[in-house]
């Protein structure tokens, strides 16, 4: 991983150098490794100390006939509140839908188990926050430049920044909790609705749940960011943005990693029993099924919800930081900041209106049909939202900045050029899901090839075909993203280049990077809908499980009871078919959302990295420092190599946690599976499987997160341009690795679904091959790939604080302390890298008993 940071640029460490490290001349070695150059000083105090302009100053800019920026954004707060109300109304609608008590009991058991898991994770997050707090206090309290020119901010300001990091964690955690609560209402309601034999309610309920999460998530995020912008002193607002973004990034990273490990341990443990014992899907006698249902929420609901919350926030912070660093004119800063936040408000309106419009059309077309393609209305929702967002972008941009004037010069074309740049991102949010479906949908030729290959080649050719689909998907995803970013770059070279910086050469470069950030912003242009279709998947997956776990078909007189209490005739055969087919659609749309979030992370990280470059090169004015952004500068090259290594370490470490945990889960389930004389597994056995999943999820998360934390610090402290190379490599290689793993896993998942639903080949050798392929794809698509998104953003965002701290120490004459800390951080990083592999190995025999109560000590 970051071990390259302690290597000489001439090559690998020789044994003589290693002896020198341990003989006490570590500082000298690190100085050589870093190029033996003094680090650039940041007189302004760095990106975390940016002072925002006064949005209420009418002398800087006014909008819509004389309205100040703060007044206009004040109306945005009202829209956010309405978005929260919209989400709450949908929540109550889902909660009040009819459901049979047998299904409601199962969903409540799942929720109560999820609640226990979330409380455990919340305590763990506070532990991790303690590490972040040390760095925040260390930088802002002792290194950051204060208004008097000294080092360190007043204690009250440091505590405020720290408080906003806690707000960020609370935001990620809170929306994730809301997600599992409404999803566990929706899963039982969907399962019960299927008994009517009509397809539309089976589609509409999971989507209601998803749009409620999406609207609440985006509205909450924007409400907090607008509150910082409008109510915090402009001199402190930038710092509070950084604190908030780091907090939400920490929350998303930890919840994504832990959730991804938990869900795949449970999924693999449950799925393999179908082969071992020849039992049906979600058999109630399988003690792993409850853990699997909890995992569907921990991994496919908690993780994406926290991830979406963080993605939206961090992308916004990246754009705010870039504007403040790259744009010299305060009036222009105000106009661009207000324009961006108004665009964010518009996405709430666009998504809510599009959902309501699409539902009217879908109900009219499919409301009374017994069967339809579940993917069709979901696809139309994405495209309708895309077009509504596109139209609103141009209309509102024209109204706000149609005749933007700077220093007496009017830029009458800027509004449509900026709108067009965002449109490239908005289209990406619709085009990328279509590309993903080519490789993961149940109708995909690639997925059907996986099935065909499995007929004669078994699990071996099943796995090879899935790997092929994943590789091809990465190539085409790269082509699409590069094409859209190229379009944005070309448009940016128009009036934006003149507006963003008066220096023509600098203006062109800065406009290009700003356009990349706007593309990432456009990716999120229909954020609530992206979250909605992603959240559709865990509900459909759980609904199928709730149906089986309820054993509703075995309840005496159930048909008469349903007819009497709910007024319809229950059709069990059609219900099961509908739930299985809808699960396939859920799998597809879970897969489509992942590359959107991953792509946003990478494109947004480019903007954040450039912000760091701006600081390190004095706004690109230091020729000597700009030249260090070259393959000819050894630390930069070493950083590129180290970033790529980190991606493969992370992929392996997260899968190692899944493999070891799944081994223990399978071992326990096989020993305790009872098939004769019982209709359901005991609650105690189910709790023990959940405990196993929780234990290994926490242990894996802790090792991985601490390795990332100390690795980021080590790379940032050893040399800033080494760190720039590290971040660039991390983002680019992470993009392709994540897309490859996500789509290969999606292909394997829906290949199994085709075998089970279309071919009805459960219990055959073909089914066994498909299940094995799916278990390989499980950690690919739901653990390693999806967690790269928050890891990339956390490293970039937290890294900017770390690199500013390192540069600040050097500027204060504390270079010895800087390099000593780099060595300490590197040592700690390697300890946790070691633990993530060799501390997680599968042991031949378990030596400790796992109990449902999992403490922090057991996780260590």
ZAMARGU-4260 file (C-alpha; in steps of 0.2 Angstrom, whole numbers, plus 5000, padded with zeros to 4 digits):
<rodrens>
0) 5000/5000/5000 | 5008/5016/5006 | 5025/5007/5009 | 5031/5015/4993 | 5031/5031/5002
5) 5047/5026/5011 | 5056/5020/4996 | 5070/5030/4986 | 5064/5036/4969 | 5078/5026/4962
10) 5070/5009/4966 | 5066/4998/4980 | 5073/4999/4997 | 5089/4989/4999 | 5093/4979/5014
15) 5106/4993/5019 | 5092/5006/5019 | 5081/4995/5029 | 5095/4994/5042 | 5097/5013/5042
20) 5078/5015/5045 | 5079/5005/5061 | 5096/5012/5066 | 5089/5029/5070 | 5091/5039/5054
25) 5073/5038/5048 | 5071/5056/5046 | 5085/5058/5034 | 5079/5043/5024 | 5061/5051/5023
30) 5069/5067/5017 | 5078/5058/5003 | 5062/5049/4999 | 5052/5065/4998 | 5064/5073/4986
35) 5074/5082/4999 | 5064/5098/4995 | 5056/5110/5006 | 5037/5109/5005 | 5027/5124/4998
40) 5020/5135/5011 | 5001/5140/5011 | 5000/5157/5018 | 4982/5158/5017 | 4980/5143/5029
45) 4974/5131/5016 | 4958/5125/5009 | 4950/5122/5026 | 4953/5140/5030 | 4944/5148/5016
50) 4933/5163/5019 | 4916/5163/5010 | 4909/5179/5003 | 4894/5188/5010 | 4879/5182/5001
55) 4868/5195/5008 | 4879/5209/5001 | 4868/5217/4987 | 4884/5226/4981 | 4892/5210/4976
60) 4877/5202/4967 | 4858/5202/4966 | 4846/5189/4957 | 4829/5189/4950 | 4826/5208/4950
65) 4836/5213/4966 | 4835/5198/4978 | 4851/5195/4987 | 4859/5178/4987 | 4855/5174/5005
70) 4837/5179/5003 | 4835/5168/4987 | 4844/5153/4996 | 4832/5156/5011 | 4818/5151/5000
75) 4828/5135/4996 | 4827/5131/5015 | 4808/5131/5013 | 4809/5119/4998 | 4820/5107/5008
80) 4807/5107/5022 | 4794/5103/5009 | 4805/5089/5003 | 4806/5082/5021 | 4787/5083/5022
85) 4785/5074/5005 | 4796/5060/5012 | 4786/5059/5028 | 4770/5058/5019 | 4776/5044/5008
90) 4783/5035/5024 | 4766/5036/5032 | 4757/5029/5017 | 4769/5014/5016 | 4767/5011/5035
95) 4748/5011/5034 | 4747/4999/5020 | 4738/4983/5024 | 4748/4968/5029 | 4745/4951/5037
100) 4751/4949/5055 | 4762/4934/5050 | 4772/4945/5038 | 4772/4960/5049 | 4780/4949/5063
105) 4794/4944/5052 | 4798/4961/5046 | 4797/4968/5064 | 4810/4954/5069 | 4821/4960/5054
110) 4819/4978/5060 | 4823/4974/5078 | 4839/4964/5073 | 4844/4979/5061 | 4841/4991/5076
115) 4853/4981/5087 | 4866/4981/5073 | 4864/5000/5070 | 4866/5003/5088 | 4882/4993/5089
120) 4888/5002/5073 | 4884/5019/5081 | 4895/5016/5096 | 4909/5010/5084 | 4907/5026/5074
125) 4910/5036/5089 | 4926/5027/5092 | 4932/5030/5075 | 4927/5049/5076 | 4939/5050/5091
130) 4953/5047/5079 | 4947/5060/5067 | 4944/5072/5081 | 4963/5071/5086 | 4967/5077/5068
135) 4954/5090/5068 | 4959/5097/5084 | 4978/5096/5080 | 4976/5105/5064 | 4964/5118/5068
140) 4969/5120/5086 | 4988/5121/5083 | 4993/5122/5065 | 4979/5132/5055 | 4983/5151/5053
145) 4972/5162/5063 | 4967/5180/5058 | 4981/5187/5068 | 4994/5178/5058 | 4998/5165/5072
150) 4995/5147/5073 | 4979/5139/5080 | 4961/5145/5081 | 4951/5149/5097 | 4944/5134/5106
155) 4926/5139/5102 | 4929/5138/5084 | 4938/5122/5085 | 4924/5114/5094 | 4911/5121/5082
160) 4921/5113/5068 | 4921/5097/5078 | 4903/5098/5081 | 4899/5099/5062 | 4909/5083/5060
165) 4897/5075/5072 | 4883/5082/5063 | 4890/5074/5047 | 4891/5057/5056 | 4873/5059/5063
170) 4867/5064/5046 | 4874/5048/5038 | 4868/5037/5052 | 4851/5045/5053 | 4846/5043/5035
175) 4853/5026/5035 | 4842/5022/5050 | 4827/5030/5042 | 4830/5019/5027 | 4830/5002/5036
180) 4814/5008/5045 | 4804/5011/5030 | 4811/4997/5020 | 4806/4985/5034 | 4788/4992/5033
185) 4789/4990/5014 | 4795/4972/5013 | 4780/4965/5022 | 4768/4976/5013 | 4775/4971/4996
190) 4775/4952/5001 | 4757/4954/5006 | 4751/4964/4991 | 4758/4950/4980 | 4744/4939/4986
195) 4731/4949/4976 | 4739/4942/4960 | 4742/4960/4953 | 4759/4966/4948 | 4757/4985/4950
200) 4757/4985/4970 | 4772/4974/4970 | 4781/4987/4960 | 4774/5003/4968 | 4777/4999/4986
205) 4796/4997/4985 | 4797/5012/4974 | 4787/5022/4987 | 4799/5017/5000 | 4814/5022/4989
210) 4807/5039/4984 | 4804/5043/5003 | 4822/5039/5007 | 4828/5049/4992 | 4818/5064/4996
215) 4822/5064/5014 | 4841/5061/5011 | 4843/5075/4999 | 4832/5087/5008 | 4842/5084/5024
220) 4859/5086/5016 | 4854/5102/5008 | 4846/5109/5023 | 4862/5107/5033 | 4873/5114/5020
225) 4862/5129/5017 | 4861/5132/5036 | 4880/5132/5036 | 4881/5144/5021 | 4867/5156/5028
230) 4869/5156/5047 | 4888/5153/5050 | 4900/5167/5050 | 4908/5167/5032 | 4925/5166/5040
235) 4920/5150/5049 | 4908/5142/5036 | 4922/5135/5025 | 4929/5126/5040 | 4912/5120/5045
240) 4909/5113/5028 | 4926/5103/5029 | 4921/5096/5046 | 4904/5091/5041 | 4910/5083/5025
245) 4923/5073/5034 | 4910/5067/5047 | 4898/5061/5034 | 4912/5053/5024 | 4918/5044/5040
250) 4900/5038/5043 | 4897/5032/5025 | 4914/5023/5024 | 4912/5014/5040 | 4894/5009/5036
255) 4897/5004/5018 | 4912/4993/5023 | 4904/4985/5038 | 4887/4983/5029 | 4895/4976/5014
260) 4904/4963/5024 | 4889/4958/5035 | 4877/4956/5021 | 4888/4945/5011 | 4893/4934/5025
265) 4875/4931/5028 | 4870/4929/5010 | 4884/4916/5006 | 4880/4907/5022 | 4862/4906/5018
270) 4864/4903/4999 | 4876/4888/5001 | 4863/4879/5012 | 4852/4877/4996 | 4866/4866/4988
275) 4871/4857/5004 | 4853/4852/5010 | 4844/4854/4994 | 4831/4866/5002 | 4821/4880/4994
280) 4826/4899/4993 | 4824/4907/5010 | 4818/4891/5019 | 4812/4896/5036 | 4821/4881/5044
285) 4838/4889/5038 | 4845/4900/5053 | 4855/4910/5041 | 4839/4918/5032 | 4836/4931/5046
290) 4854/4936/5045 | 4852/4937/5026 | 4837/4948/5028 | 4846/4959/5040 | 4861/4960/5029
295) 4850/4965/5014 | 4846/4981/5025 | 4864/4983/5032 | 4872/4981/5016 | 4860/4986/5002
300) 4850/4999/5012 | 4861/5007/5026 | 4877/5007/5015 | 4869/5015/4999 | 4859/5028/5009
305) 4874/5034/5020 | 4884/5033/5004 | 4872/5044/4994 | 4871/5056/5009 | 4890/5058/5009
310) 4892/5058/4990 | 4880/5073/4988 | 4888/5083/5002 | 4906/5080/4998 | 4903/5084/4979
315) 4896/5101/4985 | 4910/5104/4997 | 4922/5101/4982 | 4914/5113/4971 | 4913/5127/4985
320) 4931/5124/4989 | 4936/5125/4970 | 4926/5141/4967 | 4934/5150/4982 | 4951/5145/4977
325) 4950/5147/4958 | 4939/5162/4956 | 4947/5179/4962 | 4932/5190/4960 | 4920/5190/4976
330) 4905/5195/4965 | 4908/5180/4953 | 4910/5169/4968 | 4893/5174/4975 | 4885/5171/4958
335) 4892/5154/4956 | 4889/5148/4973 | 4871/5154/4973 | 4868/5146/4956 | 4875/5129/4962
340) 4864/5129/4977 | 4849/5134/4968 | 4852/5120/4955 | 4853/5108/4970 | 4836/5115/4976
345) 4829/5112/4959 | 4834/5093/4960 | 4822/5091/4974 | 4807/5098/4964 | 4812/5089/4948
350) 4813/5072/4957 | 4797/5074/4966 | 4787/5080/4951 | 4795/5067/4940 | 4790/5053/4952
355) 4772/5059/4953 | 4771/5061/4935 | 4778/5043/4931 | 4767/5035/4944 | 4751/5042/4936
360) 4757/5035/4919 | 4763/5018/4926 | 4747/5016/4936 | 4736/5020/4920 | 4746/5007/4910
365) 4750/4993/4922 | 4737/4996/4936 | 4726/4981/4932 | 4738/4969/4924 | 4743/4953/4931
370) 4761/4954/4925 | 4772/4966/4916 | 4791/4970/4915 | 4795/4978/4932 | 4810/4986/4924
375) 4800/4997/4912 | 4792/5009/4924 | 4809/5011/4933 | 4818/5015/4917 | 4805/5027/4912
380) 4806/5036/4929 | 4825/5038/4927 | 4823/5046/4910 | 4808/5057/4914 | 4818/5064/4929
385) 4833/5066/4918 | 4823/5077/4905 | 4814/5087/4919 | 4830/5091/4927 | 4838/5096/4911
390) 4824/5108/4907 | 4824/5115/4924 | 4843/5118/4923 | 4842/5128/4908 | 4827/5138/4913
395) 4833/5142/4930 | 4851/5146/4924 | 4844/5158/4912 | 4834/5167/4925 | 4848/5168/4938
400) 4864/5171/4927 | 4857/5175/4910 | 4866/5192/4909 | 4880/5189/4921 | 4892/5204/4921
405) 4909/5205/4928 | 4920/5221/4929 | 4908/5229/4916 | 4909/5214/4904 | 4893/5204/4901
410) 4894/5186/4898 | 4877/5182/4889 | 4882/5164/4884 | 4888/5158/4901 | 4871/5152/4907
415) 4868/5140/4893 | 4886/5134/4893 | 4886/5130/4912 | 4869/5122/4910 | 4876/5111/4895
420) 4890/5105/4906 | 4879/5100/4920 | 4868/5091/4907 | 4882/5080/4902 | 4882/5074/4920
425) 4863/5073/4921 | 4863/5062/4905 | 4877/5051/4913 | 4864/5048/4927 | 4852/5040/4914
430) 4865/5033/4901 | 4876/5024/4914 | 4861/5013/4920 | 4857/5008/4902 | 4875/5003/4900
435) 4875/4993/4916 | 4859/4984/4911 | 4868/4978/4896 | 4879/4968/4907 | 4867/4964/4922
440) 4849/4963/4917 | 4840/4947/4916 | 4837/4951/4898 | 4856/4954/4895 | 4865/4944/4882
445) 4880/4943/4894 | 4870/4937/4908 | 4861/4924/4897 | 4879/4919/4891 | 4883/4915/4910
450) 4868/4904/4911 | 4872/4895/4894 | 4891/4893/4899 | 4885/4885/4916 | 4875/4871/4907
455) 4890/4861/4901 | 4904/4870/4911 | 4897/4871/4928 | 4903/4884/4941 | 4920/4886/4932
460) 4913/4893/4915 | 4899/4902/4925 | 4913/4912/4934 | 4924/4915/4919 | 4909/4922/4909
465) 4905/4933/4923 | 4923/4940/4924 | 4922/4943/4905 | 4906/4953/4907 | 4914/4963/4921
470) 4929/4967/4911 | 4919/4973/4896 | 4908/4983/4907 | 4923/4993/4914 | 4929/4997/4896
475) 4912/5004/4890 | 4910/5013/4906 | 4926/5021/4904 | 4922/5026/4886 | 4905/5034/4892
480) 4913/5044/4906 | 4928/5050/4896 | 4916/5055/4882 | 4905/5065/4893 | 4919/5073/4902
485) 4927/5078/4885 | 4911/5086/4880 | 4911/5096/4897 | 4929/5101/4894 | 4926/5107/4877
490) 4911/5118/4882 | 4921/5125/4897 | 4934/5133/4886 | 4921/5146/4881 | 4915/5160/4892
495) 4918/5150/4908 | 4937/5151/4905 | 4936/5170/4905 | 4925/5171/4920 | 4934/5159/4931
500) 4951/5167/4931 | 4957/5183/4921 | 4974/5174/4917 | 4970/5165/4900 | 4981/5150/4903
505) 4975/5148/4921 | 4957/5151/4916 | 4957/5137/4903 | 4964/5124/4915 | 4953/5129/4930
510) 4938/5130/4919 | 4941/5112/4913 | 4943/5106/4931 | 4927/5115/4937 | 4918/5107/4922
515) 4923/5090/4929 | 4916/5095/4946 | 4900/5101/4937 | 4898/5084/4928 | 4899/5075/4945
520) 4886/5088/4951 | 4875/5083/4936 | 4877/5064/4940 | 4868/5069/4956 | 4855/5080/4947
525) 4841/5067/4950 | 4848/5062/4967 | 4832/5057/4975 | 4827/5046/4960 | 4844/5038/4960
530) 4843/5033/4978 | 4825/5027/4975 | 4829/5015/4962 | 4844/5009/4972 | 4833/5006/4988
535) 4820/4997/4977 | 4832/4981/4977 | 4833/4978/4996 | 4814/4979/4998 | 4811/4967/4984
540) 4824/4955/4990 | 4817/4955/5008 | 4799/4954/5002 | 4803/4937/4995 | 4811/4931/5011
545) 4797/4938/5022 | 4784/4928/5012 | 4794/4912/5015 | 4798/4916/5033 | 4780/4920/5037
550) 4775/4902/5032 | 4758/4910/5028 | 4753/4896/5016 | 4753/4884/5031 | 4742/4894/5042
555) 4725/4885/5044 | 4711/4894/5036 | 4722/4908/5029 | 4712/4910/5012 | 4696/4913/5022
560) 4705/4925/5034 | 4712/4935/5020 | 4696/4936/5011 | 4686/4941/5027 | 4699/4954/5033
565) 4706/4961/5017 | 4693/4958/5004 | 4702/4948/4991 | 4706/4930/4986 | 4724/4925/4990
570) 4734/4918/4975 | 4750/4910/4982 | 4757/4903/4966 | 4756/4920/4957 | 4762/4929/4972
575) 4778/4919/4973 | 4781/4921/4954 | 4779/4940/4955 | 4790/4942/4970 | 4804/4932/4961
580) 4803/4942/4945 | 4803/4958/4955 | 4818/4953/4964 | 4827/4952/4947 | 4822/4970/4943
585) 4828/4975/4960 | 4845/4966/4957 | 4846/4976/4940 | 4843/4993/4947 | 4854/4990/4963
590) 4867/4987/4950 | 4863/5003/4940 | 4865/5014/4954 | 4882/5008/4960 | 4892/5015/4945
595) 4883/5032/4946 | 4889/5034/4964 | 4907/5027/4960 | 4908/5039/4944 | 4903/5053/4955
600) 4916/5049/4968 | 4930/5049/4954 | 4925/5064/4945 | 4921/5074/4961 | 4938/5068/4968
605) 4947/5076/4953 | 4940/5093/4958 | 4945/5091/4976 | 4963/5085/4971 | 4964/5100/4959
610) 4959/5111/4974 | 4974/5104/4984 | 4985/5107/4968 | 4980/5125/4968 | 4986/5127/4986
615) 5002/5118/4984 | 5007/5128/4968 | 5001/5145/4974 | 4987/5145/4961 | 4998/5137/4948
620) 5009/5152/4949 | 5024/5143/4956 | 5033/5135/4941 | 5044/5124/4951 | 5030/5116/4960
625) 5019/5114/4945 | 5034/5104/4937 | 5032/5092/4951 | 5016/5086/4944 | 5026/5075/4932
630) 5031/5057/4930 | 5049/5064/4930 | 5047/5069/4948 | 5050/5053/4958 | 5039/5056/4973
635) 5024/5059/4961 | 5027/5043/4951 | 5029/5033/4968 | 5012/5040/4973 | 5004/5034/4957
640) 5011/5017/4960 | 5006/5017/4979 | 4988/5022/4975 | 4985/5007/4963 | 4992/4995/4976
645) 4980/5002/4989 | 4965/4998/4978 | 4970/4980/4977 | 4974/4979/4995 | 4957/4985/4999
650) 4948/4973/4987 | 4957/4958/4995 | 4955/4964/5013 | 4937/4966/5012 | 4934/4950/5003
655) 4945/4941/5016 | 4933/4947/5030 | 4919/4940/5020 | 4927/4924/5017 | 4932/4921/5035
660) 4915/4926/5042 | 4906/4916/5029 | 4916/4901/5033 | 4911/4903/5052 | 4893/4906/5047
665) 4892/4890/5036 | 4901/4880/5049 | 4888/4885/5062 | 4873/4883/5051 | 4878/4866/5045
670) 4880/4860/5063 | 4863/4868/5068 | 4852/4865/5053 | 4836/4855/5058 | 4825/4849/5044
675) 4814/4837/5052 | 4800/4841/5064 | 4801/4860/5063 | 4794/4873/5052 | 4806/4887/5057
680) 4824/4889/5064 | 4825/4893/5082 | 4827/4912/5086 | 4842/4908/5096 | 4851/4900/5081
685) 4846/4914/5070 | 4853/4927/5083 | 4870/4917/5083 | 4872/4919/5064 | 4868/4937/5066
690) 4881/4938/5079 | 4894/4930/5068 | 4891/4942/5054 | 4892/4957/5066 | 4908/4951/5073
695) 4917/4949/5057 | 4909/4965/5049 | 4916/4975/5064 | 4933/4967/5064 | 4935/4969/5045
700) 4929/4987/5046 | 4940/4992/5060 | 4956/4984/5052 | 4952/4992/5035 | 4947/5009/5041
705) 4962/5011/5052 | 4973/5006/5038 | 4965/5019/5027 | 4966/5032/5040 | 4984/5030/5044
710) 4989/5026/5026 | 4981/5043/5021 | 4991/5052/5035 | 5007/5044/5030 | 5006/5048/5012
715) 5001/5066/5016 | 5015/5069/5028 | 5029/5061/5018 | 5028/5073/5003 | 5013/5083/4996
720) 5016/5079/4978 | 5018/5060/4982 | 5001/5062/4990 | 4994/5070/4974 | 5000/5055/4964
725) 4993/5043/4976 | 4975/5051/4976 | 4975/5052/4957 | 4979/5034/4955 | 4967/5029/4969
730) 4953/5037/4960 | 4957/5031/4942 | 4961/5013/4946 | 4947/5012/4959 | 4935/5017/4946
735) 4939/5003/4934 | 4941/4990/4948 | 4924/4995/4956 | 4914/4995/4940 | 4922/4978/4935
740) 4918/4970/4952 | 4900/4977/4953 | 4895/4972/4936 | 4903/4955/4936 | 4893/4952/4952
745) 4877/4959/4945 | 4879/4947/4930 | 4881/4932/4942 | 4867/4937/4953 | 4854/4938/4939
750) 4861/4923/4930 | 4855/4914/4946 | 4838/4923/4945 | 4836/4917/4927 | 4839/4899/4932
755) 4827/4900/4947 | 4813/4910/4938 | 4813/4908/4920 | 4820/4890/4919 | 4813/4884/4935
760) 4828/4873/4938 | 4830/4874/4956 | 4839/4859/4964 | 4848/4855/4948 | 4867/4855/4944
765) 4864/4871/4933 | 4856/4879/4949 | 4871/4874/4959 | 4883/4881/4947 | 4873/4897/4947
770) 4873/4898/4966 | 4892/4896/4967 | 4894/4910/4954 | 4883/4921/4964 | 4892/4918/4980
775) 4908/4923/4971 | 4899/4939/4965 | 4892/4943/4982 | 4908/4951/4989 | 4912/4958/4972
780) 4896/4968/4970 | 4891/4972/4987 | 4907/4973/4997 | 4923/4978/4988 | 4916/4988/4974
785) 4903/4999/4982 | 4915/5003/4997 | 4928/5010/4985 | 4917/5025/4983 | 4917/5032/5001
790) 4935/5026/5003 | 4941/5037/4988 | 4931/5052/4994 | 4936/5050/5013 | 4954/5048/5008
795) 4953/5064/4997 | 4944/5074/5009 | 4952/5069/5025 | 4969/5070/5015 | 4967/5088/5011
800) 4966/5091/5030 | 4981/5080/5033 | 4992/5088/5019 | 4988/5105/5025 | 4993/5100/5042
805) 5010/5093/5036 | 5013/5108/5025 | 5009/5119/5040 | 5021/5110/5051 | 5035/5112/5038
810) 5031/5130/5036 | 5033/5132/5055 | 5050/5124/5055 | 5044/5107/5062 | 5050/5096/5047
815) 5058/5084/5059 | 5041/5081/5068 | 5032/5080/5051 | 5044/5066/5045 | 5043/5057/5062
820) 5024/5057/5061 | 5025/5051/5043 | 5035/5036/5049 | 5024/5032/5064 | 5008/5033/5053
825) 5016/5022/5040 | 5021/5009/5054 | 5003/5009/5060 | 4996/5008/5043 | 5006/4992/5039
830) 5001/4985/5056 | 4983/4986/5051 | 4986/4980/5033 | 4994/4965/5041 | 4979/4962/5052
835) 4967/4964/5038 | 4974/4949/5029 | 4984/4938/5042 | 4973/4942/5057 | 4958/4937/5047
840) 4963/4920/5041 | 4951/4906/5041 | 4956/4894/5056 | 4954/4876/5054 | 4944/4875/5070
845) 4936/4890/5079 | 4943/4892/5096 | 4931/4904/5104 | 4912/4903/5105 | 4902/4917/5097
850) 4888/4924/5106 | 4874/4936/5101 | 4882/4950/5111 | 4897/4957/5101 | 4907/4970/5110
855) 4921/4981/5103 | 4934/4970/5112 | 4928/4955/5103 | 4928/4965/5086 | 4947/4969/5089
</rodrens>
